[in-house]
Each structure stands twice: as C-alpha cells, then as structure tokens.
C-alpha cells in the first residue's frame, strides 16, 4: 500500500509541476514573430498559406511528425491552422488517451483492486489511437462546415461584385469595395487576399484563385476567373456574376435538402423503435392477464 501511495504522490506531483510549467510558459512574454509576416509579404508561387500565426515557430520541432502524419493541408488552411498545430492536437489527444488507463489502474490499486499490467497498456494504446482518430475527424468535420459557410458567403460576394460593376466601378475596385460591405471571417480572408495582391502588385483575380486552390473552395476561384475577363478584356461580366450566383444558390439549396433528407432518414430507426415501445405498453396489460 505504501508503494501505491508513493506512486500516486509522484504522479500527482509531476502533473502539478507540468501545470505550473505551462502556466509560467504561457504567462511569460513571447518575442514577436516576424517570420510569418515576412513570408506573407514575400511569398513565392508556392507560398506559405496565410494560416501561419504568431508563435507557430515554437512548434517547428514537430516538422518531422508532420511529414509522417500527412495532414489535410486544405482543411487546415481553411480553418487557419498550421500542420504543426494539427500534429500537436493529435499528439495531445493520443497522450491523454494513453495516460487515462494507467491513472485509472493506480486509483483502482489504491482501493485494493489490482489489474494485470497488460490491461492498462493495451487499453491505453487502443484509447490513444481512438482519441487521435477523433481529433482528426474533428478537423475534417469543422473544415466541411467551414467550407459550406465559405460557399454561402461567396454567393453573396458574387452579387455584391455584380452590384459594384453595375455602379460603374472598375473590376479591381469592385472586388475591393464588395469585400468591405460584409463582416465575418470569410470576407476577412477575401480582404486579406486582396490586400496582399495590392501590396505585391499582383492581379486580385489571380490572388483569389490562389486562395481558392489553397483552401479547396472552387467557387471563389470562379469569381477570379470571371473577373479576369473583365479586367483583361474589358468584358461586361455583371450578368455572368449574377448567373453564377444563382446557380451557386441552387446548388447550396440542393445540398441542404440532401442533408435534411439524410437526417430525416436517420430518424426513422428511433421513430420505429418508439412505436414498438408504445405498442408494448399497450399490449402488456392484455398479455399480463393471459
């Protein structure tokens, strides 16, 4: 019993020490990160995405893990995360899952219930793999939802650009003025892309196509392709923009109906089960008298 208490004390002390270390590390002022800002201002054709944030250089030790994990780059770019942050989230999830069974085994040993050593090891490995998979699926699920939101915002952006062109604004000015009308993270990403094109003397439609390819939203690339014909050939494209917005709106409506039908189909099973339960309640008095 003394060894068990000593083990619990050591583990508890290690956890408290780790918590104090993390608190001190987060509270200490960090040096400004100039590398991400310079990379965003002087990017090449294969530029680092705008998702690089301050402090991401602290996770450079995870570069080797990132190459092994092969993270979903488009989904991470859409969510504004780096591959190192993705790898860190998977590692933390796996470590928590791996540590849970040994801690539970120590607690059970303290109350007198001994478990074989192989049980917490095997269960910990299984939970660690499951926790890492859940973290990966969480990224994919959030990216899927964010991509749908981005597509709906692009539909609005198409209408706004068409209105700006109808008001006799130039193609570049129409893109910039339309992006300033609405708030939200989608329009912030568009404004940032247009601002980057202005600073680097690039055409805004090329920058929008690059952003669309980076985050996996082809609808935004359509805006760039349509506006390119207006900027280089002088074509009147406001009707084309309205038509593309209408078709995109119909596509979004169709996708929403498909998801609604899928959710309704999944509700059939619990609904049928509820019917059987109600039938059982109705028939039980008669069957009990037989």
GIQUI-V799819 format. One record per pair of residues at least 12 apart in sequence whose C-alpha atoms are under 10 Angstrom apart, sorted by the first residue. I is the first residue (numbers start at 1). J is the second residue. Records with the same first field share a line. If there is no record, write none. Layout:
I->J, J
//
This chain:
1->109, 110, 111, 112
2->110
3->110
4->106, 107, 109, 110, 111, 112
5->106, 107, 109, 110
7->106, 110
8->103, 106, 107, 110
11->103, 106
30->54, 55
31->54, 55
32->54, 55
33->53, 54, 55, 56, 57, 58
34->54, 55, 57
35->52, 53, 54, 55, 56, 57
36->48, 49, 50, 51, 52, 53, 54, 55, 56, 57
37->50, 52, 53, 54
39->52
40->52, 196, 200
41->196, 197, 199, 200
42->196, 199, 200
43->196, 200
45->210
46->210, 214
47->210, 214
48->77, 82, 214
49->73, 74, 76, 77, 78, 80, 81, 82, 210, 211, 214, 215
50->77, 78, 80, 81, 82, 189, 192, 193, 196, 211, 214
51->76, 77, 78, 79, 80, 81, 82, 83, 189
52->77, 80, 81, 82, 83
53->80, 81, 82
56->81, 82, 83, 84, 85
57->84
58->84
59->82, 83, 84, 85, 87, 88
60->83, 84, 85
61->84
62->83, 84, 85, 86, 87, 88
63->83, 84, 87
64->84, 87
65->83, 84, 87, 88, 91
66->82, 83, 84, 85, 86, 87, 88
67->83, 84, 87
68->87
69->83, 86, 87, 90
70->83, 87
71->83, 84, 86, 87, 136
72->86, 136, 139, 140, 143
73->86, 214, 215, 216
74->143, 212, 213, 214, 215, 216, 217
75->139, 140, 141, 142, 143, 144, 146, 147, 214, 215, 216
76->139, 140, 142, 143, 214, 215
77->143, 211, 214, 215, 216
78->142, 143, 144, 146, 147, 150, 186, 189, 211, 212, 214, 215, 216, 217
79->139, 140, 142, 143, 144, 146, 147, 215
80->143, 189, 215
81->139
86->135, 136, 139
87->132, 135, 136
89->132, 135, 136, 139
90->128, 129, 131, 132, 133, 134, 135, 136
91->128, 131, 132, 135
92->128, 131, 132, 135
93->127, 128, 129, 130, 131, 132, 133, 134, 135, 136
94->124, 125, 126, 127, 128, 129, 130, 131, 132, 133, 134, 135
95->124, 125, 127, 128, 129, 131, 132
96->124, 127, 128, 131, 132
97->123, 124, 125, 126, 127, 128, 129, 130, 131, 132
98->120, 121, 122, 123, 124, 125, 126, 127, 128, 129, 131
99->120, 121, 123, 124, 125, 127, 128
100->120, 123, 124, 127, 128
101->119, 120, 121, 122, 123, 124, 125, 127
102->115, 117, 119, 120, 121, 123, 124
103->120
104->120
105->117, 119, 120
106->120
143->215, 216
146->185, 186
147->186, 215, 216, 217
148->217, 252, 255, 256
149->185, 186
150->185, 186, 187, 189, 215, 217, 219, 220
151->186, 217, 218, 219, 220, 248, 249, 251, 252
152->186, 219, 245, 248, 249, 252
153->182, 184, 185, 186, 187, 219, 220
154->186, 187, 190, 217, 219, 220, 221, 222, 223, 245, 248, 249
155->219, 220, 223, 241, 242, 244, 245, 246, 247, 248, 249, 252
156->178, 182, 242, 245, 248, 249
157->175, 178, 179, 181, 182, 186, 187, 190, 220, 223, 241, 245
158->175, 178, 219, 220, 222, 223, 238, 240, 241, 242, 243, 244, 245, 246, 248
159->178, 238, 239, 241, 242, 243, 244, 245, 246
160->174, 175, 177, 178, 179, 180, 181, 182, 238, 241, 242, 245
161->173, 174, 175, 176, 177, 178, 179, 223, 227, 237, 238, 241, 242
162->174, 175, 178, 236, 237, 238, 239, 240, 241, 242, 245
163->178, 238, 239, 241, 242
164->176, 177, 178, 238
165->178, 230, 236, 237, 238, 239, 241
166->236, 237, 238, 239
170->230, 231, 234
171->204, 205, 227, 228, 229, 230, 231, 232, 234, 236, 237
172->194, 198, 203, 204, 205, 227, 228, 230, 231
173->204
174->227
175->190, 191, 194, 204, 205, 223, 224, 227
176->190, 191, 194, 195, 204
177->191
178->190, 191
179->191, 192, 194
189->208, 211
190->204, 207, 208, 211, 212, 220
191->208
193->205, 206, 207, 208, 209, 210, 211
194->206, 207, 208
195->207
203->224, 228, 231
204->224, 227, 228, 231
205->220, 221, 222, 223, 224, 225, 226, 227, 228, 229, 231
206->221, 224, 225, 227, 228
207->221, 224
208->220, 221, 222, 223, 224, 225
209->221, 222, 223, 224, 225
210->224
211->224
212->224
219->244, 245, 248
222->241, 244
223->240, 241, 244, 245
226->238, 240, 241, 244
227->240, 241
//
